[in-house]
Amino acid sequence: MKKILAIIFALILSFSFANAQSTGKKVILLISEQNIEGPQKAWWASEVDLSATEAAVAKKLIEQGYEIIEPSQLYKTIKEKPAFRMLNLGQEDSIDLGKKAKADYIVLGKAVASSGGNVPQSSMRSCFANITAKLIRASDGKIIAYLDASGNTTHMDVITGGKEALVSGGQDLADKILDALNKAKGGN
């Protein structure tokens, strides 16, 4: 009888542990992006994939056990409400979209890459990215953190350099998002 109870207890513990790991917090990334000499883009407005910034953020969050809500999961929802297709999605609409996606947190922001001058005695150009974002709790719409991040690189091609700067800025933003999420968990 003790062996059976021990086995049942072990199964319950392993099931609880597996459930705890598979029910990580869900995050929706809504960061519009504009690379050097390009138009501003956002996956919810144009049905493209995650931006370079969002991909960099997603990678780090996934590594820390968070689930990123993919654009493909929301195409039907976005098509149903025209307000969700706006390039500059407002906070209220982003919260509504986050709730419909069953997200726990929303990252709403903008990322812009720009080019600077030439590196002296070189054909390389300086490229910079600046990102501003809000981390919002979907359940009550409370802004958990206002965040900014930046990235830079040098490259012969400003478009590629801009993308690299956006990725670097996205990695910086991801670290700040993780810090804010950890603080929010501690405050709950």
C-alpha positions as CSV (number, residue, x, y, z in Angstrom):
1,M,0.0,0.0,0.0
2,K,2.9,2.4,0.8
3,K,4.4,1.7,-2.6
4,I,1.2,2.5,-4.3
5,L,0.8,5.8,-2.4
6,A,4.4,6.7,-3.1
7,I,3.9,6.0,-6.8
8,I,0.7,8.1,-6.8
9,F,2.5,10.9,-4.9
10,A,5.4,10.8,-7.4
11,L,3.0,11.0,-10.4
12,I,1.1,13.9,-8.8
13,L,4.4,15.8,-8.2
14,S,5.7,15.1,-11.8
15,F,2.3,16.2,-13.3
16,S,2.3,19.3,-11.2
17,F,5.9,20.1,-12.2
18,A,5.1,19.6,-15.9
19,N,2.0,21.7,-15.7
20,A,3.9,24.5,-13.9
21,Q,6.5,24.6,-16.7
22,S,4.0,24.4,-19.5
23,T,1.8,27.2,-18.2
24,G,4.4,30.0,-18.5
25,K,3.3,33.5,-18.9
26,K,2.0,34.5,-22.3
27,V,3.3,37.6,-23.9
28,I,2.1,39.4,-27.0
29,L,4.6,41.7,-28.8
30,L,3.2,44.7,-30.5
31,I,6.3,46.7,-31.5
32,S,6.1,48.6,-34.8
33,E,9.4,49.0,-36.6
34,Q,11.0,51.3,-39.1
35,N,14.4,50.4,-40.6
36,I,16.6,53.0,-42.3
37,E,14.9,54.3,-45.5
38,G,12.0,51.9,-45.1
39,P,8.4,52.3,-44.2
40,Q,7.1,51.7,-40.7
41,K,5.8,48.1,-40.4
42,A,3.9,46.0,-37.9
43,W,2.7,42.4,-38.2
44,W,-0.8,43.2,-37.1
45,A,-1.3,45.8,-39.8
46,S,0.3,44.0,-42.7
47,E,0.3,40.3,-41.9
48,V,4.0,40.0,-42.0
49,D,6.0,38.0,-39.4
50,L,7.5,39.4,-36.3
51,S,9.9,42.3,-36.8
52,A,13.7,42.0,-36.2
53,T,13.1,43.8,-32.8
54,E,10.3,41.5,-31.8
55,A,12.2,38.4,-32.9
56,A,15.2,39.4,-30.7
57,V,12.8,40.0,-27.8
58,A,10.9,36.8,-28.3
59,K,14.1,34.7,-28.4
60,K,15.2,35.9,-25.0
61,L,11.7,35.6,-23.4
62,I,11.3,32.1,-24.7
63,E,14.7,31.2,-23.3
64,Q,13.3,32.3,-19.9
65,G,10.2,30.2,-20.2
66,Y,7.7,32.7,-21.5
67,E,5.3,31.9,-24.3
68,I,5.1,34.3,-27.2
69,I,1.8,34.6,-29.0
70,E,2.5,34.2,-32.7
71,P,0.9,36.5,-35.3
72,S,-0.6,33.4,-37.1
73,Q,-2.7,32.7,-34.0
74,L,-4.4,36.1,-34.3
75,Y,-5.1,36.8,-38.0
76,K,-8.7,35.9,-37.7
77,T,-9.2,38.1,-34.6
78,I,-7.4,41.0,-36.3
79,K,-9.5,40.7,-39.4
80,E,-12.7,40.9,-37.3
81,K,-11.9,44.3,-35.9
82,P,-10.5,47.0,-38.2
83,A,-9.1,49.0,-35.2
84,F,-6.6,46.1,-34.7
85,R,-5.2,46.7,-38.2
86,M,-3.9,50.3,-37.4
87,L,-0.2,50.7,-37.7
88,N,0.0,52.9,-34.5
89,L,-2.1,50.6,-32.3
90,G,-3.4,52.5,-29.3
91,Q,-3.1,51.3,-25.7
92,E,-6.8,50.5,-25.3
93,D,-6.9,48.5,-28.6
94,S,-3.6,46.7,-27.7
95,I,-5.1,45.7,-24.3
96,D,-8.3,44.4,-26.0
97,L,-6.2,42.4,-28.5
98,G,-4.0,41.1,-25.7
99,K,-7.1,39.9,-23.8
100,K,-8.6,38.3,-26.9
101,A,-5.2,36.5,-27.4
102,K,-5.3,35.3,-23.7
103,A,-2.0,37.1,-23.1
104,D,-0.8,37.8,-19.6
105,Y,1.4,40.7,-20.7
106,I,1.5,43.1,-23.7
107,V,4.6,44.8,-24.9
108,L,3.5,47.9,-26.9
109,G,6.2,49.9,-28.6
110,K,8.0,51.5,-31.5
111,A,11.5,50.8,-32.9
112,V,13.3,53.1,-35.3
113,A,16.7,52.6,-36.9
114,S,18.6,55.5,-38.3
115,S,22.0,56.0,-39.9
116,G,24.8,58.3,-38.8
117,G,28.0,59.4,-40.5
118,N,30.7,57.3,-42.1
119,V,33.3,55.7,-39.9
120,P,36.6,57.7,-40.6
121,Q,38.8,56.3,-43.4
122,S,36.2,53.6,-44.1
123,S,33.1,52.8,-46.2
124,M,31.3,51.7,-43.1
125,R,28.3,53.7,-41.8
126,S,27.2,54.0,-38.2
127,C,23.6,52.7,-37.6
128,F,21.5,53.2,-34.5
129,A,18.2,51.9,-33.2
130,N,16.0,53.5,-30.5
131,I,13.1,51.6,-29.0
132,T,10.4,52.8,-26.6
133,A,7.9,50.4,-25.1
134,K,5.3,49.9,-22.4
135,L,4.9,46.6,-20.5
136,I,1.2,46.2,-19.8
137,R,-0.6,43.6,-17.7
138,A,-3.5,42.4,-19.8
139,S,-5.9,41.5,-17.0
140,D,-6.3,45.1,-15.7
141,G,-4.5,47.2,-18.3
142,K,-2.0,48.4,-15.7
143,I,1.3,49.7,-17.1
144,I,4.0,47.7,-15.3
145,A,7.0,49.6,-16.8
146,Y,7.9,52.2,-19.4
147,L,11.0,51.0,-21.1
148,D,13.6,52.3,-23.6
149,A,16.4,50.5,-25.3
150,S,19.0,51.2,-28.0
151,G,21.4,49.4,-30.2
152,N,24.1,50.3,-32.6
153,T,26.4,48.8,-35.2
154,T,28.5,49.8,-38.2
155,H,28.0,48.3,-41.7
156,M,28.7,49.0,-45.3
157,D,25.0,48.6,-46.1
158,V,22.7,50.9,-44.0
159,I,19.7,48.6,-44.4
160,T,21.6,45.6,-43.0
161,G,23.2,47.9,-40.4
162,G,19.8,49.1,-39.4
163,K,18.5,45.6,-38.9
164,E,21.6,44.7,-36.8
165,A,21.0,47.8,-34.7
166,L,17.3,46.9,-34.2
167,V,18.3,43.3,-33.2
168,S,20.8,44.7,-30.7
169,G,18.2,47.1,-29.3
170,G,15.7,44.3,-29.1
171,Q,18.1,42.2,-27.0
172,D,18.6,45.2,-24.7
173,L,14.8,45.7,-24.5
174,A,14.3,42.0,-23.7
175,D,16.6,42.2,-20.7
176,K,14.6,45.2,-19.4
177,I,11.3,43.4,-20.0
178,L,12.6,40.4,-18.0
179,D,13.7,42.6,-15.2
180,A,10.3,44.3,-15.1
181,L,8.4,41.0,-15.3
182,N,10.5,39.6,-12.4
183,K,9.7,42.7,-10.3
184,A,6.0,42.5,-11.2
185,K,5.9,38.8,-10.1
186,G,7.6,39.8,-6.8
187,G,5.0,42.5,-6.2
188,N,2.0,40.3,-6.8
